[in-house]
Amino acid sequence: MKLWQKILIGMFLGTVTGLIFGDRAAWLKSFGDVFLQLINMIIPLLVFASMTVGVTNIHDPKKMGRVGGLTLVLYLATTLIAIIIGLVITNWLQPGAGLHFDASTVPTPVDPLSLGDLVASILPRNPVLSLAQGNVLQIILFSILFGFGISFSGERGKPLLRVMESLADVMIKVTSFVIELTPLAVFALMAWVFGKFGLKAVLPLSKFLLGLYIGYFIHVAAVFCFILKQMSKMPIVPFFRGMSDAIVMAFTTCSSSATLPVSMTCVQDKLGVSKSISGFMLPLGATINMNGTALYQASAALFIAQAYGIPLEFSQIVTVILTATLAAIGTAGIPGSGFIMLTAVISAAGLPIEGVAILAGIDRLREMGGTTLNVLGDAVCSIYVAKKERELDTALYLAQ
């Protein structure tokens, strides 16, 4: 049985258990807390390794020239727009407002930083201390600088790159071990949630999931179609026809990495993008261009703030936007990684990390659409860059 099926079963059984036993199911929450602690345990090294390796995938920015620069601008711009769309939709629907979680019982501090303190807090004084303390913003910044340092060190940096790639692979494997515990954690946490709050917890989750998919569709229509039609001057329908195999693969596997070979085949053989452009942009995009993940993380942060009745100050909103953007860059393209990185966004914004518990049950459903958005974003950007660099076979593209 696949993991997502186990998670849905755990969600169903936990919901039934909570509704039947009510407050007596509260003791199950301790099992969910163990799961959250394991997530906290793997975040620092996972972010450090994945982010560093992702930055080194840029290879030689001087050699790539305008292609590398344009790629990074497109990826960051579309990710930022996705975050804004997620915040606007979630603020409009207010899905978490009906939960009324008690923030006074949560040990996680919720005091926001001022904007000046936020800027100062991003700069790490000691990267080892940042890792020990789990300061995500500082880890991300150091990882970016560390990755560029490895890239610009040439041959002398390659041994260290291999170490970081090995560390990233190991942490992804450790993450997969933790993810295997998700069904049990979902069962325990959903039993606690529904035991305490009853059926009134269903509507907020449904509204949140609905808001995510509204955001996904808006991003496709307003951003991706604009890039294709207005910026690339290419028709829209052939693109989606050419990407149909990759769309199905992304939707079913929920893995950008697993979809990458199919995406490259679609982009090269059906949409006419040159191998030099697609070979650079798609692997890089599968690592750092996560529009769907970023939209979800921003929406989830606002959802949790609403659930606990915590009004977000301007500095916290800036933190959410900044961390969601950088966390999307550092998210591994495997199922469940977006949920793991969500805890980093929540922690950086000063929100109760326990709030992610209720979102675990619907994570697979949101990830299906989010991964599809991630994959489409990489392909759309490659079309635009290939057209601009005159490395797009328009006849092949139009033949779809």
C-alpha positions as a Markdown table, in Angstrom:
| # | Residue | x | y | z |
|---|---|---|---|---|
| 1 | Met | 0.0 | 0.0 | 0.0 |
| 2 | Lys | 1.3 | 3.4 | -0.9 |
| 3 | Leu | 2.1 | 6.0 | 1.7 |
| 4 | Trp | -0.6 | 8.5 | 0.7 |
| 5 | Gln | -3.2 | 5.7 | 1.0 |
| 6 | Lys | -1.9 | 4.9 | 4.5 |
| 7 | Ile | -2.1 | 8.6 | 5.4 |
| 8 | Leu | -5.7 | 8.8 | 4.2 |
| 9 | Ile | -6.6 | 5.7 | 6.2 |
| 10 | Gly | -4.9 | 7.2 | 9.2 |
| 11 | Met | -6.8 | 10.4 | 8.8 |
| 12 | Phe | -10.1 | 8.5 | 8.5 |
| 13 | Leu | -9.4 | 6.3 | 11.5 |
| 14 | Gly | -8.2 | 9.2 | 13.6 |
| 15 | Thr | -11.2 | 11.3 | 12.7 |
| 16 | Val | -13.6 | 8.4 | 13.7 |
| 17 | Thr | -11.6 | 7.7 | 16.9 |
| 18 | Gly | -11.7 | 11.4 | 17.9 |
| 19 | Leu | -15.5 | 11.7 | 17.2 |
| 20 | Ile | -16.2 | 8.5 | 19.2 |
| 21 | Phe | -14.0 | 9.0 | 22.2 |
| 22 | Gly | -14.0 | 12.8 | 22.4 |
| 23 | Asp | -11.7 | 14.3 | 25.0 |
| 24 | Arg | -10.5 | 10.8 | 26.0 |
| 25 | Ala | -8.5 | 10.7 | 22.8 |
| 26 | Ala | -6.4 | 13.6 | 23.9 |
| 27 | Trp | -3.6 | 11.3 | 25.2 |
| 28 | Leu | -2.9 | 10.3 | 21.6 |
| 29 | Lys | -1.5 | 13.8 | 21.0 |
| 30 | Ser | 1.8 | 12.7 | 22.6 |
| 31 | Phe | 2.5 | 10.4 | 19.6 |
| 32 | Gly | 1.9 | 13.3 | 17.2 |
| 33 | Asp | 4.3 | 15.5 | 19.3 |
| 34 | Val | 7.0 | 12.9 | 18.9 |
| 35 | Phe | 6.6 | 13.1 | 15.1 |
| 36 | Leu | 6.8 | 16.9 | 15.2 |
| 37 | Gln | 10.0 | 16.6 | 17.3 |
| 38 | Leu | 11.5 | 14.3 | 14.7 |
| 39 | Ile | 10.7 | 16.8 | 12.0 |
| 40 | Asn | 12.4 | 19.6 | 14.0 |
| 41 | Met | 15.4 | 17.3 | 14.4 |
| 42 | Ile | 16.0 | 16.9 | 10.6 |
| 43 | Ile | 15.2 | 20.4 | 9.4 |
| 44 | Pro | 18.7 | 22.1 | 10.0 |
| 45 | Leu | 20.8 | 19.6 | 8.2 |
| 46 | Leu | 18.2 | 19.0 | 5.5 |
| 47 | Val | 17.9 | 22.7 | 4.7 |
| 48 | Phe | 21.7 | 23.2 | 4.8 |
| 49 | Ala | 22.5 | 20.3 | 2.5 |
| 50 | Ser | 19.7 | 20.7 | 0.1 |
| 51 | Met | 20.0 | 24.4 | -0.2 |
| 52 | Thr | 23.8 | 24.2 | -0.8 |
| 53 | Val | 23.5 | 21.5 | -3.4 |
| 54 | Gly | 20.7 | 23.5 | -5.1 |
| 55 | Val | 22.8 | 26.6 | -5.4 |
| 56 | Thr | 25.8 | 24.7 | -6.8 |
| 57 | Asn | 23.5 | 23.3 | -9.6 |
| 58 | Ile | 23.7 | 26.8 | -11.1 |
| 59 | His | 27.2 | 25.7 | -12.1 |
| 60 | Asp | 29.1 | 28.6 | -13.7 |
| 61 | Pro | 27.0 | 31.7 | -13.8 |
| 62 | Lys | 29.6 | 33.5 | -15.9 |
| 63 | Lys | 29.5 | 30.8 | -18.6 |
| 64 | Met | 25.7 | 30.6 | -18.5 |
| 65 | Gly | 25.6 | 34.4 | -18.8 |
| 66 | Arg | 22.2 | 35.9 | -19.5 |
| 67 | Val | 20.6 | 32.5 | -19.5 |
| 68 | Gly | 21.5 | 31.8 | -15.9 |
| 69 | Gly | 20.5 | 35.3 | -14.8 |
| 70 | Leu | 17.2 | 35.2 | -16.7 |
| 71 | Thr | 16.4 | 31.8 | -15.3 |
| 72 | Leu | 17.0 | 32.9 | -11.7 |
| 73 | Val | 14.9 | 36.0 | -12.2 |
| 74 | Leu | 12.0 | 34.0 | -13.7 |
| 75 | Tyr | 12.1 | 31.4 | -11.0 |
| 76 | Leu | 12.2 | 33.9 | -8.1 |
| 77 | Ala | 9.6 | 36.2 | -9.7 |
| 78 | Thr | 7.1 | 33.4 | -10.3 |
| 79 | Thr | 7.7 | 32.0 | -6.8 |
| 80 | Leu | 7.1 | 35.4 | -5.2 |
| 81 | Ile | 3.9 | 35.8 | -7.2 |
| 82 | Ala | 2.7 | 32.4 | -6.1 |
| 83 | Ile | 3.3 | 33.4 | -2.4 |
| 84 | Ile | 1.3 | 36.6 | -2.8 |
| 85 | Ile | -1.6 | 34.7 | -4.5 |
| 86 | Gly | -1.6 | 32.2 | -1.7 |
| 87 | Leu | -1.7 | 34.9 | 1.0 |
| 88 | Val | -4.5 | 36.8 | -0.8 |
| 89 | Ile | -6.7 | 33.8 | -1.3 |
| 90 | Thr | -6.2 | 32.5 | 2.3 |
| 91 | Asn | -6.9 | 36.0 | 3.7 |
| 92 | Trp | -10.1 | 36.2 | 1.6 |
| 93 | Leu | -11.5 | 32.7 | 2.5 |
| 94 | Gln | -10.3 | 32.8 | 6.2 |
| 95 | Pro | -10.3 | 29.0 | 6.4 |
| 96 | Gly | -8.6 | 28.8 | 9.8 |
| 97 | Ala | -10.9 | 31.3 | 11.5 |
| 98 | Gly | -13.4 | 28.6 | 12.5 |
| 99 | Leu | -10.9 | 26.5 | 14.5 |
| 100 | His | -10.2 | 28.8 | 17.5 |
| 101 | Phe | -7.1 | 27.0 | 18.7 |
| 102 | Asp | -5.9 | 28.1 | 22.1 |
| 103 | Ala | -2.5 | 29.8 | 21.7 |
| 104 | Ser | -2.0 | 30.1 | 25.4 |
| 105 | Thr | -1.4 | 26.3 | 25.7 |
| 106 | Val | 1.3 | 26.3 | 23.0 |
| 107 | Pro | 4.9 | 26.5 | 24.3 |
| 108 | Thr | 6.3 | 27.9 | 21.0 |
| 109 | Pro | 6.9 | 31.7 | 21.3 |
| 110 | Val | 4.8 | 33.8 | 19.1 |
| 111 | Asp | 6.4 | 37.2 | 19.7 |
| 112 | Pro | 7.1 | 38.8 | 16.3 |
| 113 | Leu | 10.4 | 40.5 | 15.5 |
| 114 | Ser | 10.6 | 44.1 | 14.4 |
| 115 | Leu | 11.6 | 44.6 | 10.8 |
| 116 | Gly | 15.0 | 45.9 | 11.8 |
| 117 | Asp | 15.5 | 42.9 | 14.2 |
| 118 | Leu | 14.4 | 40.6 | 11.3 |
| 119 | Val | 17.1 | 41.9 | 9.0 |
| 120 | Ala | 19.7 | 41.6 | 11.7 |
| 121 | Ser | 18.5 | 38.1 | 12.6 |
| 122 | Ile | 19.1 | 36.8 | 9.1 |
| 123 | Leu | 22.9 | 37.4 | 9.3 |
| 124 | Pro | 24.5 | 34.5 | 11.1 |
| 125 | Arg | 27.3 | 35.2 | 13.5 |
| 126 | Asn | 28.3 | 31.6 | 13.8 |
| 127 | Pro | 26.9 | 29.1 | 11.3 |
| 128 | Val | 27.5 | 26.1 | 13.6 |
| 129 | Leu | 25.5 | 27.9 | 16.3 |
| 130 | Ser | 22.7 | 28.6 | 13.8 |
| 131 | Leu | 22.6 | 24.9 | 13.0 |
| 132 | Ala | 22.5 | 24.0 | 16.7 |
| 133 | Gln | 19.7 | 26.5 | 17.4 |
| 134 | Gly | 17.8 | 25.6 | 14.3 |
| 135 | Asn | 17.7 | 29.2 | 13.1 |
| 136 | Val | 16.3 | 28.6 | 9.6 |
| 137 | Leu | 16.8 | 32.0 | 8.1 |
| 138 | Gln | 20.4 | 32.1 | 9.1 |
| 139 | Ile | 21.0 | 28.5 | 7.8 |
| 140 | Ile | 19.4 | 29.4 | 4.5 |
| 141 | Leu | 21.6 | 32.5 | 4.0 |
| 142 | Phe | 24.8 | 30.7 | 5.0 |
| 143 | Ser | 23.8 | 27.8 | 2.6 |
| 144 | Ile | 23.4 | 30.2 | -0.3 |
| 145 | Leu | 26.8 | 31.8 | 0.3 |
| 146 | Phe | 28.4 | 28.4 | 1.0 |
| 147 | Gly | 27.0 | 27.0 | -2.3 |
| 148 | Phe | 28.3 | 29.9 | -4.3 |
| 149 | Gly | 31.7 | 29.5 | -2.6 |
| 150 | Ile | 31.9 | 25.9 | -3.7 |
| 151 | Ser | 30.8 | 26.8 | -7.2 |
| 152 | Phe | 33.4 | 29.5 | -7.6 |
| 153 | Ser | 36.2 | 27.3 | -6.1 |
| 154 | Gly | 36.3 | 25.2 | -9.2 |
| 155 | Glu | 38.1 | 21.9 | -9.0 |
| 156 | Arg | 39.2 | 22.5 | -5.4 |
| 157 | Gly | 35.5 | 22.8 | -4.4 |
| 158 | Lys | 34.4 | 19.5 | -6.0 |
| 159 | Pro | 35.4 | 17.2 | -3.1 |
| 160 | Leu | 33.4 | 19.4 | -0.7 |
| 161 | Leu | 30.5 | 19.4 | -3.2 |
| 162 | Arg | 30.5 | 15.6 | -3.2 |
| 163 | Val | 30.4 | 15.6 | 0.6 |
| 164 | Met | 27.4 | 18.0 | 0.5 |
| 165 | Glu | 25.6 | 15.9 | -2.1 |
| 166 | Ser | 26.2 | 12.8 | 0.0 |
| 167 | Leu | 24.9 | 14.7 | 3.1 |
| 168 | Ala | 21.8 | 15.8 | 1.1 |
| 169 | Asp | 21.1 | 12.3 | 0.0 |
| 170 | Val | 21.5 | 11.0 | 3.5 |
| 171 | Met | 19.2 | 13.6 | 4.9 |
| 172 | Ile | 16.6 | 12.9 | 2.2 |
| 173 | Lys | 16.8 | 9.2 | 3.2 |
| 174 | Val | 16.4 | 10.1 | 6.9 |
| 175 | Thr | 13.4 | 12.3 | 5.9 |
| 176 | Ser | 11.9 | 9.3 | 4.1 |
| 177 | Phe | 12.2 | 7.3 | 7.4 |
| 178 | Val | 10.4 | 10.0 | 9.3 |
| 179 | Ile | 7.8 | 10.4 | 6.6 |
| 180 | Glu | 7.0 | 6.7 | 6.9 |
| 181 | Leu | 5.7 | 7.5 | 10.4 |
| 182 | Thr | 3.2 | 10.1 | 9.0 |
| 183 | Pro | 0.2 | 7.7 | 9.0 |
| 184 | Leu | 0.5 | 7.0 | 12.7 |
| 185 | Ala | 1.1 | 10.7 | 13.5 |
| 186 | Val | -1.9 | 11.7 | 11.4 |
| 187 | Phe | -4.0 | 9.1 | 13.2 |
| 188 | Ala | -2.9 | 10.4 | 16.6 |
| 189 | Leu | -3.2 | 14.1 | 15.7 |
| 190 | Met | -6.5 | 13.9 | 13.9 |
| 191 | Ala | -8.0 | 11.9 | 16.8 |
| 192 | Trp | -6.9 | 14.6 | 19.1 |
| 193 | Val | -8.2 | 17.4 | 16.9 |
| 194 | Phe | -11.6 | 15.9 | 16.3 |
| 195 | Gly | -11.8 | 14.7 | 19.9 |
| 196 | Lys | -11.4 | 18.2 | 21.0 |
| 197 | Phe | -13.1 | 20.2 | 18.3 |
| 198 | Gly | -15.5 | 17.8 | 16.7 |
| 199 | Leu | -16.9 | 18.1 | 13.2 |
| 200 | Lys | -16.3 | 21.9 | 13.2 |
| 201 | Ala | -12.7 | 21.1 | 12.2 |
| 202 | Val | -13.8 | 19.6 | 8.8 |
| 203 | Leu | -15.0 | 22.9 | 7.2 |
| 204 | Pro | -11.8 | 24.8 | 7.7 |
| 205 | Leu | -9.7 | 22.0 | 6.2 |
| 206 | Ser | -12.0 | 21.8 | 3.2 |
| 207 | Lys | -11.9 | 25.6 | 2.7 |
| 208 | Phe | -8.2 | 25.6 | 3.0 |
| 209 | Leu | -7.8 | 22.9 | 0.4 |
| 210 | Leu | -10.3 | 24.7 | -1.9 |
| 211 | Gly | -8.3 | 27.9 | -1.5 |
| 212 | Leu | -5.1 | 26.2 | -2.5 |
| 213 | Tyr | -6.6 | 24.9 | -5.7 |
| 214 | Ile | -8.1 | 28.2 | -6.5 |
| 215 | Gly | -4.6 | 29.7 | -6.0 |
| 216 | Tyr | -3.1 | 27.0 | -8.3 |
| 217 | Phe | -5.5 | 27.7 | -11.1 |
| 218 | Ile | -5.1 | 31.5 | -10.8 |
| 219 | His | -1.3 | 31.1 | -10.9 |
| 220 | Val | -1.6 | 28.9 | -14.1 |
| 221 | Ala | -4.0 | 31.3 | -15.8 |
| 222 | Ala | -2.5 | 34.6 | -14.7 |
| 223 | Val | 1.2 | 33.8 | -14.6 |
| 224 | Phe | 2.0 | 30.8 | -16.8 |
| 225 | Cys | -0.4 | 31.7 | -19.6 |
| 226 | Phe | 0.8 | 35.3 | -19.5 |
| 227 | Ile | 4.4 | 34.1 | -19.9 |
| 228 | Leu | 3.5 | 31.9 | -22.8 |
| 229 | Lys | 1.1 | 34.2 | -24.7 |
| 230 | Gln | 2.4 | 37.7 | -24.0 |
| 231 | Met | 6.1 | 37.2 | -23.2 |
| 232 | Ser | 6.9 | 34.2 | -25.4 |
| 233 | Lys | 4.3 | 34.9 | -28.1 |
| 234 | Met | 3.4 | 31.2 | -28.2 |
| 235 | Pro | -0.1 | 29.7 | -28.2 |
| 236 | Ile | -1.2 | 28.1 | -24.9 |
| 237 | Val | -3.0 | 24.9 | -25.9 |
| 238 | Pro | 0.0 | 23.2 | -27.6 |
| 239 | Phe | 2.0 | 23.7 | -24.4 |
| 240 | Phe | -0.5 | 21.7 | -22.2 |
| 241 | Arg | -0.9 | 19.1 | -24.9 |
| 242 | Gly | 2.9 | 18.6 | -25.0 |
| 243 | Met | 3.2 | 18.5 | -21.2 |
| 244 | Ser | 0.3 | 16.0 | -20.7 |
| 245 | Asp | 2.5 | 13.1 | -19.7 |
| 246 | Ala | 4.5 | 15.2 | -17.2 |
| 247 | Ile | 1.3 | 16.6 | -15.8 |
| 248 | Val | -0.1 | 13.1 | -15.1 |
| 249 | Met | 3.2 | 11.9 | -13.7 |
| 250 | Ala | 3.5 | 14.9 | -11.4 |
| 251 | Phe | -0.1 | 14.6 | -10.2 |
| 252 | Thr | 0.2 | 10.9 | -9.3 |
| 253 | Thr | 3.8 | 10.8 | -7.9 |
| 254 | Cys | 3.8 | 14.1 | -6.1 |
| 255 | Ser | 7.5 | 14.3 | -6.9 |
| 256 | Ser | 9.3 | 16.9 | -9.0 |
| 257 | Ser | 12.4 | 14.7 | -9.1 |
| 258 | Ala | 10.5 | 11.6 | -10.2 |
| 259 | Thr | 8.8 | 13.7 | -12.9 |
| 260 | Leu | 12.0 | 15.3 | -14.2 |
| 261 | Pro | 12.9 | 12.7 | -16.9 |
| 262 | Val | 9.3 | 12.8 | -18.2 |
| 263 | Ser | 9.4 | 16.6 | -18.2 |
| 264 | Met | 12.7 | 16.8 | -20.1 |
| 265 | Thr | 11.3 | 14.4 | -22.7 |
| 266 | Cys | 8.1 | 16.5 | -23.1 |
| 267 | Val | 10.0 | 19.8 | -23.3 |
| 268 | Gln | 12.6 | 18.6 | -25.7 |
| 269 | Asp | 10.8 | 16.1 | -28.0 |
| 270 | Lys | 7.3 | 17.7 | -28.0 |
| 271 | Leu | 7.7 | 21.4 | -27.3 |
| 272 | Gly | 11.0 | 21.9 | -29.1 |
| 273 | Val | 13.2 | 23.3 | -26.4 |
| 274 | Ser | 17.0 | 22.8 | -27.1 |
| 275 | Lys | 18.8 | 20.3 | -24.9 |
| 276 | Ser | 21.2 | 23.0 | -23.7 |
| 277 | Ile | 18.4 | 25.1 | -22.3 |
| 278 | Ser | 16.2 | 22.3 | -20.9 |
| 279 | Gly | 19.3 | 20.5 | -19.5 |
| 280 | Phe | 20.2 | 23.5 | -17.5 |
| 281 | Met | 16.7 | 24.9 | -16.5 |
| 282 | Leu | 14.7 | 21.8 | -15.7 |
| 283 | Pro | 17.1 | 20.1 | -13.2 |
| 284 | Leu | 17.7 | 23.5 | -11.6 |
| 285 | Gly | 14.0 | 24.2 | -11.5 |
| 286 | Ala | 13.3 | 20.8 | -9.9 |
| 287 | Thr | 15.5 | 21.9 | -7.1 |
| 288 | Ile | 14.8 | 25.6 | -6.6 |
| 289 | Asn | 11.6 | 26.6 | -8.6 |
| 290 | Met | 8.7 | 25.4 | -6.4 |
| 291 | Asn | 5.7 | 27.6 | -7.2 |
| 292 | Gly | 3.2 | 25.2 | -5.8 |
| 293 | Thr | 5.2 | 24.6 | -2.6 |
| 294 | Ala | 5.7 | 28.3 | -2.0 |
| 295 | Leu | 2.0 | 29.0 | -2.5 |
| 296 | Tyr | 1.1 | 26.3 | 0.0 |
| 297 | Gln | 3.6 | 27.3 | 2.6 |
| 298 | Ala | 2.5 | 30.9 | 2.6 |
| 299 | Ser | -1.2 | 29.9 | 2.7 |
| 300 | Ala | -0.5 | 27.4 | 5.5 |
| 301 | Ala | 1.3 | 30.0 | 7.7 |
| 302 | Leu | -1.7 | 32.4 | 7.4 |
| 303 | Phe | -4.1 | 29.5 | 8.0 |
| 304 | Ile | -2.3 | 28.6 | 11.3 |
| 305 | Ala | -2.3 | 32.2 | 12.4 |
| 306 | Gln | -6.0 | 32.4 | 11.8 |
| 307 | Ala | -6.6 | 29.1 | 13.6 |
| 308 | Tyr | -4.8 | 30.4 | 16.7 |
| 309 | Gly | -6.3 | 33.9 | 16.4 |
| 310 | Ile | -2.8 | 35.5 | 16.0 |
| 311 | Pro | -2.9 | 38.7 | 13.9 |
| 312 | Leu | 0.2 | 38.8 | 11.7 |
| 313 | Glu | 2.2 | 42.0 | 12.0 |
| 314 | Phe | 4.0 | 43.4 | 9.0 |
| 315 | Ser | 7.4 | 41.9 | 10.0 |
| 316 | Gln | 5.8 | 38.5 | 10.3 |
| 317 | Ile | 4.3 | 38.8 | 6.8 |
| 318 | Val | 7.7 | 39.8 | 5.4 |
| 319 | Thr | 9.2 | 36.8 | 7.3 |
| 320 | Val | 6.6 | 34.4 | 5.7 |
| 321 | Ile | 7.2 | 35.8 | 2.2 |
| 322 | Leu | 11.0 | 35.7 | 2.6 |
| 323 | Thr | 11.2 | 32.3 | 4.3 |
| 324 | Ala | 8.6 | 30.6 | 2.0 |
| 325 | Thr | 10.6 | 31.9 | -1.0 |
| 326 | Leu | 13.9 | 30.6 | 0.3 |
| 327 | Ala | 12.4 | 27.4 | 1.7 |
| 328 | Ala | 10.9 | 26.6 | -1.7 |
| 329 | Ile | 14.4 | 26.9 | -3.1 |
| 330 | Gly | 15.7 | 24.4 | -0.5 |
| 331 | Thr | 12.8 | 21.9 | -0.7 |
| 332 | Ala | 13.7 | 18.5 | -2.1 |
| 333 | Gly | 11.6 | 17.3 | -5.0 |
| 334 | Ile | 10.2 | 14.3 | -3.2 |
| 335 | Pro | 6.8 | 13.6 | -1.7 |
| 336 | Gly | 6.3 | 15.1 | 1.8 |
| 337 | Ser | 9.3 | 17.5 | 1.6 |
| 338 | Gly | 7.1 | 20.5 | 1.3 |
| 339 | Phe | 5.3 | 19.6 | 4.5 |
| 340 | Ile | 8.7 | 19.1 | 6.3 |
| 341 | Met | 9.8 | 22.6 | 5.1 |
| 342 | Leu | 6.5 | 24.1 | 6.2 |
| 343 | Thr | 7.7 | 23.8 | 9.8 |
| 344 | Ala | 10.7 | 26.0 | 8.9 |
| 345 | Val | 8.4 | 28.7 | 7.6 |
| 346 | Ile | 6.1 | 28.5 | 10.7 |
| 347 | Ser | 9.1 | 28.6 | 13.1 |
| 348 | Ala | 10.7 | 31.6 | 11.4 |
| 349 | Ala | 7.4 | 33.5 | 11.6 |
| 350 | Gly | 7.0 | 32.9 | 15.3 |
| 351 | Leu | 3.9 | 30.8 | 14.9 |
| 352 | Pro | 3.0 | 27.7 | 16.9 |
| 353 | Ile | 4.5 | 24.7 | 15.1 |
| 354 | Glu | 1.8 | 22.5 | 16.5 |
| 355 | Gly | -0.5 | 24.0 | 14.0 |
| 356 | Val | 0.9 | 21.9 | 11.2 |
| 357 | Ala | -0.7 | 18.9 | 12.8 |
| 358 | Ile | -4.1 | 19.3 | 11.3 |
| 359 | Leu | -2.7 | 20.0 | 7.8 |
| 360 | Ala | -0.9 | 16.6 | 7.7 |
| 361 | Gly | -4.1 | 14.7 | 6.8 |
| 362 | Ile | -4.7 | 16.7 | 3.6 |
| 363 | Asp | -1.0 | 17.0 | 2.6 |
| 364 | Arg | -1.2 | 14.4 | -0.1 |
| 365 | Leu | -4.3 | 16.1 | -1.7 |
| 366 | Arg | -2.6 | 19.5 | -1.8 |
| 367 | Glu | 0.7 | 18.0 | -2.9 |
| 368 | Met | -0.9 | 16.6 | -6.1 |
| 369 | Gly | -1.8 | 20.0 | -7.4 |
| 370 | Gly | 1.3 | 21.7 | -5.9 |
| 371 | Thr | 3.7 | 19.3 | -7.6 |
| 372 | Thr | 1.9 | 19.8 | -10.9 |
| 373 | Leu | 2.3 | 23.5 | -10.6 |
| 374 | Asn | 6.0 | 23.1 | -9.8 |
| 375 | Val | 6.6 | 21.1 | -12.9 |
| 376 | Leu | 4.6 | 23.4 | -15.2 |
| 377 | Gly | 6.5 | 26.4 | -13.9 |
| 378 | Asp | 9.9 | 24.9 | -14.9 |
| 379 | Ala | 8.6 | 24.1 | -18.4 |
| 380 | Val | 6.9 | 27.5 | -19.0 |
| 381 | Cys | 10.1 | 29.3 | -18.0 |
| 382 | Ser | 12.2 | 27.1 | -20.3 |
| 383 | Ile | 9.9 | 27.9 | -23.2 |
| 384 | Tyr | 10.4 | 31.6 | -22.6 |
| 385 | Val | 14.2 | 31.4 | -22.3 |
| 386 | Ala | 14.5 | 29.1 | -25.3 |
| 387 | Lys | 12.4 | 31.5 | -27.4 |
| 388 | Lys | 14.4 | 34.5 | -26.3 |
| 389 | Glu | 17.7 | 32.7 | -27.1 |
| 390 | Arg | 16.3 | 31.4 | -30.4 |
| 391 | Glu | 16.7 | 27.8 | -29.3 |
| 392 | Leu | 13.0 | 26.9 | -29.6 |
| 393 | Asp | 11.7 | 24.7 | -32.5 |
| 394 | Thr | 8.5 | 26.6 | -33.0 |
| 395 | Ala | 7.3 | 24.1 | -35.7 |
| 396 | Leu | 7.6 | 21.2 | -33.3 |
| 397 | Tyr | 5.8 | 23.2 | -30.6 |
| 398 | Leu | 2.9 | 24.2 | -32.9 |
| 399 | Ala | 2.5 | 20.6 | -34.1 |
| 400 | Gln | 1.1 | 19.5 | -30.7 |
